[in-house]
Amino acid sequence: MSETTRPEVVDGIRRWVREVFNEHRVDRVETLKVADYVDWNPYPGQDVALNGFKGVLEEFLESFPDFRYDVDEELFEGDSVVCVGKWYGTMQNEFMGLPASGELITARRTDAVRFHGDKMTERWGVGNELRMLRFLGVIGTGPEVTAVETFEETARAYLDAVLGRFDLAALDALVDIDAVSDAAGSLVHLCVVGALDGYAVDVERLGIDGDTATAEVTVRGTFARPMWRTAPTGAEVALPLTVTLHGSGTTITSVTLAYDLEAMASALGAPEGEGVVEVTTPTGTTGDGKFVLRAFVNEVLNGRDVSAVGRLISPEATDLHQETVTTAAFLHAFPDYRFSVERVIIDGDRASLLAAFAGTHRRALMGHDATGTAAITRSIDVFTVTDGRLSDIIYGFDMYSLLTRLEIFPEKGRYPGVAAG
């Protein structure tokens, strides 16, 4: 077979989405994938080989006969493509051992696929499928969330359940799937979550003005891991945070998390003059998206360096808030986490980062107690890279594989013929 060309990859992935997913032609699977195809991020119980994928797809399409997948964007480089989009479907028949609910489910997906010639050889995929996990009973929503009737009640439930307790069922119930947040503020928050033990949120004041809620919050905890190029002191710290929520009815549509950086620097003992960081472009990185993404992983995600957020993230950058809070929940549950870069795919000013996420399950995740299990999963993130800075960020975790490794996926919620545990 000849070397893979861009037209083959473009045609192959678009035929796959059109014919298999949206026209439901399972018979086309063999014509679009090689015989020894491997699915690196299968559903629970799915065989990673081609027949395993076909079996899952057949059951999925039977359960969701109106299933469709809308691709929002495609990134191509060499023999690879990354697709970002959403799937939609109404559960009209039994699925994974659960009775039909008649519920419409919408979830975001990001998939990376490698080709040989015009056929797919392997796939990596992640999805923020919180609605599906709620439906399967992996995560549940408490009464304080399901009973909200006003925007003020929504704001209070968000501050308590989502910001305070990483309740992902509440996140799905309260925050629109397309809700955006300020990316720089979100990343500072991820640094804080990763650095503190005993993380807790105290709401000092909440004001409501129409469809806007503004809360003065104190984030408390023990400074237990390095942050902002500062060694942990083991001291209790209090970090002031302003949370601004915009919404419609009982649904949050945008979030801003604004830490007082000067107060944070003082509380942590960060290097002098680091409280307010000038936004600069890292030397030698302009136009080098792969360098910028590796710096992002090393300095921000792993190093929790708040000053790097200022250097690497555009001031106007946004991210998707459901994905951001999901990431925070994983960082909190796996305090010894580390990201390792596997691949970076660049297409113009858009870039995708495929990374491995590893750590030990030390704290509750999605309402499930810590297991002490060392586990690894994959993340696929997508960015715009302009003049050495990142913006338009979409994060994604392979939650199904991780939950299966932690043995907290329920017996129902697996494919027929697969034992629990």
C-alpha positions as CSV (number, residue, x, y, z in Angstrom):
1,M,0.0,0.0,0.0
2,S,1.4,3.4,-0.9
3,E,2.2,6.1,1.6
4,T,-0.8,7.8,3.1
5,T,-1.8,11.1,1.5
6,R,-3.9,13.9,2.9
7,P,-6.8,13.4,0.4
8,E,-7.0,9.7,1.5
9,V,-7.3,10.7,5.2
10,V,-9.8,13.4,4.5
11,D,-12.0,11.2,2.3
12,G,-11.6,8.2,4.7
13,I,-12.7,10.0,7.8
14,R,-15.6,11.8,6.1
15,R,-16.9,8.6,4.6
16,W,-16.6,6.9,8.0
17,V,-18.7,9.6,9.7
18,R,-21.3,9.7,6.9
19,E,-21.7,6.1,6.0
20,V,-21.1,4.3,9.3
21,F,-22.3,6.7,12.0
22,N,-24.9,8.8,10.2
23,E,-26.2,6.3,7.7
24,H,-25.8,3.4,10.1
25,R,-24.2,1.1,7.5
26,V,-22.3,-1.3,9.8
27,D,-21.4,-3.3,6.6
28,R,-19.0,-0.5,5.6
29,V,-16.8,-1.1,8.7
30,E,-14.5,-3.7,7.0
31,T,-14.1,-1.5,3.9
32,L,-12.9,1.5,5.9
33,K,-10.7,-0.2,8.5
34,V,-7.8,-2.7,8.3
35,A,-8.4,-6.2,9.6
36,D,-6.0,-5.8,12.5
37,Y,-7.5,-2.4,13.5
38,V,-7.0,-1.5,17.2
39,D,-9.3,0.7,19.4
40,W,-7.1,2.0,22.2
41,N,-10.1,3.6,24.1
42,P,-12.9,1.0,24.0
43,Y,-16.2,1.1,25.9
44,P,-16.3,-1.1,29.1
45,G,-16.0,-4.7,28.1
46,Q,-15.4,-4.0,24.4
47,D,-12.7,-6.1,22.6
48,V,-10.1,-3.7,21.2
49,A,-10.1,-5.5,17.8
50,L,-12.3,-4.9,14.8
51,N,-15.1,-7.4,15.7
52,G,-15.3,-5.9,19.2
53,F,-15.9,-2.5,17.7
54,K,-18.6,-3.9,15.3
55,G,-20.4,-5.6,18.2
56,V,-20.6,-2.4,20.2
57,L,-21.6,-0.3,17.3
58,E,-24.5,-2.7,16.4
59,E,-25.8,-2.6,19.9
60,F,-25.4,1.1,20.1
61,L,-27.3,1.8,16.9
62,E,-30.1,-0.6,18.0
63,S,-30.4,1.2,21.3
64,F,-30.2,4.7,19.7
65,P,-31.8,4.3,16.3
66,D,-31.7,8.0,15.7
67,F,-28.0,8.3,16.5
68,R,-26.0,10.9,14.6
69,Y,-22.6,12.4,14.9
70,D,-21.9,16.0,13.9
71,V,-18.3,16.9,13.3
72,D,-17.5,20.5,14.3
73,E,-13.9,20.5,13.1
74,E,-11.1,18.2,11.7
75,L,-7.4,18.5,12.1
76,F,-5.1,16.7,9.7
77,E,-1.4,16.0,9.8
78,G,0.4,13.2,8.0
79,D,-1.5,9.9,8.4
80,S,-3.6,11.2,11.3
81,V,-6.8,13.1,11.8
82,V,-8.5,14.5,14.9
83,C,-12.3,15.0,14.9
84,V,-14.1,17.2,17.4
85,G,-17.9,17.0,17.5
86,K,-21.0,15.9,19.3
87,W,-23.2,12.8,19.1
88,Y,-27.0,12.8,19.7
89,G,-29.3,9.9,20.3
90,T,-32.6,8.9,22.0
91,M,-32.4,5.6,24.0
92,Q,-35.4,3.7,22.5
93,N,-34.2,0.1,23.3
94,E,-32.2,-1.6,26.0
95,F,-28.6,-0.5,26.3
96,M,-25.8,-2.1,28.2
97,G,-28.2,-4.1,30.4
98,L,-30.4,-1.1,31.2
99,P,-34.0,-0.6,30.1
100,A,-34.9,2.0,27.5
101,S,-35.4,5.5,29.0
102,G,-36.6,7.5,26.0
103,E,-34.1,10.1,27.0
104,L,-32.2,12.2,24.5
105,I,-28.5,12.2,25.2
106,T,-26.0,14.7,23.9
107,A,-22.2,14.3,24.4
108,R,-19.0,15.8,23.1
109,R,-16.4,13.5,21.5
110,T,-12.8,14.0,20.4
111,D,-11.3,11.2,18.4
112,A,-7.8,10.8,16.9
113,V,-7.5,8.2,14.1
114,R,-4.4,7.0,12.2
115,F,-4.6,5.8,8.6
116,H,-2.6,3.5,6.3
117,G,-3.6,4.5,2.8
118,D,-7.3,5.0,2.8
119,K,-8.1,2.7,5.8
120,M,-8.2,3.3,9.5
121,T,-5.6,1.4,11.5
122,E,-6.1,2.6,15.1
123,R,-8.2,5.0,17.1
124,W,-7.9,7.0,20.4
125,G,-11.1,8.6,21.7
126,V,-12.3,10.6,24.7
127,G,-15.7,12.2,25.5
128,N,-17.2,14.4,28.2
129,E,-20.2,12.0,28.4
130,L,-21.5,13.0,31.8
131,R,-25.1,12.6,30.7
132,M,-24.3,9.0,29.7
133,L,-22.6,8.3,33.0
134,R,-25.6,9.7,34.9
135,F,-27.9,7.5,32.9
136,L,-25.7,4.4,33.5
137,G,-25.8,5.1,37.2
138,V,-22.1,5.7,37.6
139,I,-22.7,9.2,38.9
140,G,-25.9,10.5,40.7
141,T,-27.4,13.9,41.3
142,G,-28.5,14.9,44.8
143,P,-31.8,16.6,45.6
144,E,-30.1,20.0,46.1
145,V,-29.4,20.1,42.4
146,T,-32.5,18.5,40.9
147,A,-34.8,20.8,43.0
148,V,-33.3,24.2,41.7
149,E,-36.0,26.5,40.4
150,T,-34.3,29.9,40.3
151,F,-30.9,31.2,39.0
152,E,-29.9,32.1,42.6
153,E,-30.5,28.5,43.6
154,T,-28.5,27.3,40.6
155,A,-25.6,29.6,41.6
156,R,-25.6,28.3,45.2
157,A,-25.8,24.7,44.0
158,Y,-22.9,25.3,41.7
159,L,-20.7,26.9,44.4
160,D,-21.4,24.1,46.8
161,A,-21.6,21.0,44.6
162,V,-19.5,21.8,41.6
163,L,-16.8,24.2,42.8
164,G,-16.7,22.9,46.3
165,R,-17.2,19.1,45.8
166,F,-16.4,18.3,42.2
167,D,-19.9,16.8,41.8
168,L,-19.9,15.9,38.0
169,A,-23.5,15.0,38.0
170,A,-24.3,18.4,39.3
171,L,-22.0,19.9,36.7
172,D,-24.0,18.2,34.0
173,A,-27.3,19.2,35.5
174,L,-26.4,22.9,36.1
175,V,-23.9,23.9,33.4
176,D,-24.8,23.9,29.7
177,I,-22.6,21.6,27.6
178,D,-21.4,24.6,25.5
179,A,-20.8,26.9,28.5
180,V,-17.4,28.7,28.3
181,S,-15.1,29.9,30.9
182,D,-12.0,32.2,31.0
183,A,-9.2,29.8,30.2
184,A,-6.4,31.5,32.2
185,G,-8.6,31.7,35.3
186,S,-9.5,28.0,34.9
187,L,-5.9,27.0,34.6
188,V,-4.9,28.9,37.7
189,H,-7.8,27.0,39.4
190,L,-6.4,23.7,38.2
191,C,-3.0,24.7,39.6
192,V,-4.7,25.4,43.0
193,V,-6.6,22.1,43.0
194,G,-3.5,20.2,42.2
195,A,-1.4,21.8,44.9
196,L,-3.7,21.7,47.9
197,D,-4.7,19.0,50.3
198,G,-7.9,19.4,52.2
199,Y,-9.3,21.6,49.4
200,A,-12.5,23.4,50.6
201,V,-14.5,26.4,49.4
202,D,-16.2,29.0,51.7
203,V,-18.7,31.4,50.1
204,E,-18.3,34.8,51.8
205,R,-20.8,36.7,49.7
206,L,-23.2,36.0,46.8
207,G,-24.9,38.8,44.8
208,I,-27.5,38.2,42.1
209,D,-28.2,40.8,39.3
210,G,-30.7,39.3,36.8
211,D,-28.9,36.5,35.0
212,T,-25.5,37.3,36.6
213,A,-24.3,35.9,39.9
214,T,-21.1,37.2,41.6
215,A,-19.6,35.4,44.5
216,E,-16.7,36.2,46.8
217,V,-15.1,32.9,47.7
218,T,-12.2,31.7,49.8
219,V,-10.4,28.5,48.7
220,R,-8.7,26.9,51.7
221,G,-6.3,24.0,52.0
222,T,-2.8,22.8,52.9
223,F,0.0,23.8,50.6
224,A,1.1,20.2,49.9
225,R,2.7,20.2,46.4
226,P,4.8,22.6,44.4
227,M,3.1,25.5,42.8
228,W,4.2,28.7,41.2
229,R,7.9,27.6,41.3
230,T,7.6,27.5,45.1
231,A,8.2,24.4,47.3
232,P,5.2,23.3,49.5
233,T,5.3,24.5,53.1
234,G,2.6,22.4,54.6
235,A,0.9,25.6,55.8
236,E,-2.8,26.2,55.7
237,V,-3.5,28.8,53.1
238,A,-6.6,30.9,52.2
239,L,-6.8,32.1,48.6
240,P,-9.4,34.8,47.6
241,L,-11.4,34.0,44.5
242,T,-14.2,35.9,42.6
243,V,-16.6,33.7,40.7
244,T,-18.9,35.2,38.1
245,L,-21.7,33.1,36.6
246,H,-24.0,34.0,33.7
247,G,-27.0,32.0,32.9
248,S,-30.4,31.5,31.4
249,G,-33.2,30.3,33.7
250,T,-31.6,27.5,35.8
251,T,-28.7,26.8,33.4
252,I,-25.2,28.4,33.6
253,T,-23.8,29.5,30.3
254,S,-20.5,31.1,31.2
255,V,-18.1,31.1,34.2
256,T,-15.2,33.3,35.2
257,L,-12.8,32.2,38.0
258,A,-10.6,35.2,39.0
259,Y,-8.1,34.6,41.8
260,D,-6.4,37.5,43.5
261,L,-2.9,36.7,42.3
262,E,-1.1,39.1,44.6
263,A,-2.8,37.6,47.6
264,M,-2.0,34.1,46.3
265,A,1.6,34.9,45.8
266,S,1.9,36.2,49.3
267,A,0.1,33.2,50.8
268,L,2.3,30.7,49.0
269,G,5.6,32.7,49.4
270,A,6.0,32.8,45.6
271,P,9.1,34.5,44.1
272,E,9.1,38.3,44.6
273,G,7.3,40.2,41.9
274,E,5.4,37.2,40.7
275,G,2.0,38.4,42.0
276,V,1.2,40.2,38.8
277,V,2.6,38.5,35.7
278,E,3.3,40.4,32.5
279,V,2.1,38.4,29.5
280,T,5.0,37.7,27.2
281,T,5.7,35.3,24.4
282,P,8.3,32.5,25.3
283,T,11.5,33.0,23.4
284,G,11.7,30.9,20.2
285,T,8.1,29.6,20.4
286,T,6.3,31.8,18.0
287,G,4.7,29.6,15.3
288,D,6.0,26.4,17.0
289,G,2.8,24.9,18.3
290,K,4.4,21.6,19.3
291,F,6.9,23.4,21.5
292,V,4.2,25.5,23.1
293,L,2.0,22.5,23.9
294,R,5.0,20.6,25.5
295,A,5.7,23.7,27.6
296,F,2.1,23.9,28.6
297,V,2.2,20.3,29.8
298,N,5.5,20.6,31.7
299,E,5.0,24.1,33.1
300,V,1.3,24.5,33.7
301,L,-0.3,21.0,34.1
302,N,2.6,19.2,35.8
303,G,4.5,22.2,37.2
304,R,1.5,24.2,38.4
305,D,3.4,27.4,37.5
306,V,0.9,30.3,37.6
307,S,3.4,32.6,35.9
308,A,3.5,30.1,32.9
309,V,-0.3,30.6,32.5
310,G,0.4,34.3,31.8
311,R,3.1,33.4,29.3
312,L,1.4,30.6,27.4
313,I,-2.4,31.5,27.5
314,S,-3.9,34.3,25.5
315,P,-5.7,36.9,27.7
316,E,-8.9,36.3,25.6
317,A,-8.7,32.5,25.7
318,T,-11.7,30.5,26.6
319,D,-12.4,26.9,27.4
320,L,-15.4,24.7,27.8
321,H,-16.4,24.7,31.4
322,Q,-17.8,21.1,31.7
323,E,-14.5,19.8,30.5
324,T,-12.5,22.1,32.8
325,V,-14.3,21.0,35.9
326,T,-14.1,17.4,34.9
327,T,-10.3,17.9,34.6
328,A,-10.3,19.5,38.1
329,A,-12.1,16.4,39.5
330,F,-9.5,14.1,38.1
331,L,-6.6,16.2,39.4
332,H,-8.2,16.2,42.9
333,A,-8.9,12.5,42.9
334,F,-5.3,11.6,41.7
335,P,-3.1,14.1,43.7
336,D,0.2,12.5,42.4
337,Y,-1.0,12.9,38.8
338,R,1.3,13.5,35.9
339,F,0.7,14.1,32.2
340,S,3.0,12.7,29.6
341,V,2.9,13.9,26.0
342,E,2.3,11.1,23.5
343,R,1.6,13.0,20.2
344,V,1.0,16.5,19.0
345,I,-1.0,17.0,15.8
346,I,-0.8,20.4,14.1
347,D,-3.1,21.7,11.3
348,G,-2.6,25.4,10.7
349,D,-3.2,27.3,13.9
350,R,-5.1,24.4,15.4
351,A,-3.3,21.7,17.5
352,S,-4.3,18.6,19.3
353,L,-2.4,17.1,22.3
354,L,-2.6,13.4,23.0
355,A,-1.3,12.7,26.5
356,A,-1.3,10.0,29.0
357,F,-2.6,10.8,32.5
358,A,-1.3,8.7,35.4
359,G,-1.8,8.7,39.1
360,T,-3.0,7.0,42.2
361,H,-6.7,7.1,43.2
362,R,-6.4,8.7,46.6
363,R,-9.7,10.7,46.8
364,A,-13.3,10.2,45.9
365,L,-14.2,10.5,42.2
366,M,-17.8,10.8,40.9
367,G,-19.1,9.9,44.3
368,H,-17.0,6.7,44.5
369,D,-14.5,6.2,47.4
370,A,-10.8,6.2,46.8
371,T,-9.5,2.7,45.8
372,G,-5.7,3.3,46.2
373,T,-5.3,2.0,42.6
374,A,-2.5,3.2,40.4
375,A,-4.2,3.9,37.0
376,I,-3.5,5.5,33.7
377,T,-5.9,6.9,31.1
378,R,-5.7,9.2,28.1
379,S,-6.6,12.8,27.4
380,I,-7.0,14.5,24.1
381,D,-7.0,18.3,24.1
382,V,-7.5,20.8,21.2
383,F,-6.2,24.3,21.1
384,T,-5.6,27.3,18.8
385,V,-1.9,28.4,18.8
386,T,-1.2,32.0,17.8
387,D,2.1,33.8,18.4
388,G,3.2,31.3,21.1
389,R,-0.1,31.4,23.1
390,L,-3.0,29.0,23.4
391,S,-6.7,29.8,23.2
392,D,-10.0,28.1,22.3
393,I,-9.3,25.1,24.5
394,I,-11.2,21.9,24.6
395,Y,-10.1,19.2,27.2
396,G,-11.1,15.6,27.1
397,F,-10.6,12.5,29.4
398,D,-11.2,8.8,28.6
399,M,-13.5,8.4,31.6
400,Y,-14.8,4.9,30.6
401,S,-11.4,3.3,30.6
402,L,-10.4,4.8,33.9
403,L,-13.6,3.9,35.7
404,T,-13.2,0.3,34.4
405,R,-9.6,0.1,35.7
406,L,-10.8,1.4,39.1
407,E,-13.5,-1.3,39.1
408,I,-16.3,1.1,39.9
409,F,-18.2,0.6,36.7
410,P,-21.5,-1.1,37.6
411,E,-22.4,-4.7,36.4
412,K,-25.1,-3.1,34.4
413,G,-23.4,-0.8,32.0
414,R,-21.2,-3.5,30.5
415,Y,-21.8,-5.2,27.2
416,P,-23.5,-8.7,27.1
417,G,-21.2,-11.6,28.0
418,V,-18.7,-9.4,30.0
419,A,-18.3,-10.2,33.7
420,A,-18.3,-7.4,36.2
421,G,-15.1,-6.4,38.0
